[in-house]
Amino acid sequence: MFDEYGQITECSLKYTKHGVFRKFAFVGFHGESAASSAVTQCNNTYIDTAKIQVLCVFLLVIMLVMAIS
């Protein structure tokens, strides 16, 4: 999904200690423009039926993706 905006350098899905997905992940991009494009194009969109929120953190290189619903 996010690779269409640029080269992904890192992706980390977050789970509880029991292995349940916590509904967020960090996605790192090679450059600031790729991260910015992902935020612009993906924030407040949906993955299946879950609305996602895409935010920039850590100098616009790491993306936080959270399923809202």
SULZIGI-V201829 format. One record per residue. N is the residue number from 1. RES is the residue in three letters. PSI is psi in whole degrees, 0 to 359 (* if undefined). OMEGA is omega in radians with two decimals (999 if undefined). BURIAL is I if it has 9 or more other ideal C-beta (glycine too) atoms within 8 Angstrom, else O. Layout:
# SULZIGI-V201829
((N:RES:PSI:OMEGA:BURIAL) (N:RES:PSI:OMEGA:BURIAL))
This chain:
# SULZIGI-V201829
((1:MET:311:-3.07:O) (2:PHE:344:-3.10:I) (3:ASP:342:3.10:O) (4:GLU:349:-3.13:O) (5:TYR:350:3.11:I) (6:GLY:179:-3.11:I) (7:GLN:124:3.09:O) (8:ILE:128:3.14:I) (9:THR:342:-3.08:O) (10:GLU:145:3.02:O) (11:CYS:126:-3.08:O) (12:SER:107:3.06:O) (13:LEU:143:-3.07:O) (14:LYS:133:-3.09:O) (15:TYR:155:3.02:O) (16:THR:172:3.11:O) (17:LYS:347:3.11:O) (18:HIS:4:3.08:O) (19:GLY:14:3.12:O) (20:VAL:129:3.14:O) (21:PHE:130:-3.09:O) (22:ARG:4:3.08:O) (23:LYS:32:2.94:O) (24:PHE:160:-3.11:I) (25:ALA:161:3.01:I) (26:PHE:130:3.11:I) (27:VAL:123:3.13:I) (28:GLY:140:3.11:I) (29:PHE:157:-3.14:I) (30:HIS:328:-3.09:O) (31:GLY:163:-3.13:I) (32:GLU:323:-3.10:I) (33:SER:325:3.09:O) (34:ALA:316:3.13:I) (35:ALA:317:3.13:I) (36:SER:319:3.10:I) (37:SER:319:3.13:I) (38:ALA:319:3.11:I) (39:VAL:311:-3.10:I) (40:THR:317:-3.05:O) (41:GLN:335:-2.99:O) (42:CYS:340:-3.10:I) (43:ASN:135:-3.14:I) (44:ASN:33:3.02:O) (45:THR:191:-3.07:O) (46:TYR:144:2.88:O) (47:ILE:112:-2.97:O) (48:ASP:243:-3.14:O) (49:THR:2:-3.12:O) (50:ALA:123:3.06:I) (51:LYS:136:-3.13:I) (52:ILE:155:3.08:I) (53:GLN:127:-3.12:I) (54:VAL:123:-3.08:I) (55:LEU:152:3.04:I) (56:CYS:133:3.01:I) (57:VAL:164:3.12:O) (58:PHE:64:3.05:O) (59:LEU:37:3.07:O) (60:LEU:26:-3.14:O) (61:VAL:328:3.14:I) (62:ILE:134:-3.12:I) (63:MET:138:3.03:I) (64:LEU:123:-3.13:I) (65:VAL:120:-3.11:I) (66:MET:135:3.01:I) (67:ALA:121:-3.09:I) (68:ILE:325:-3.11:O) (69:SER:*:999:O))
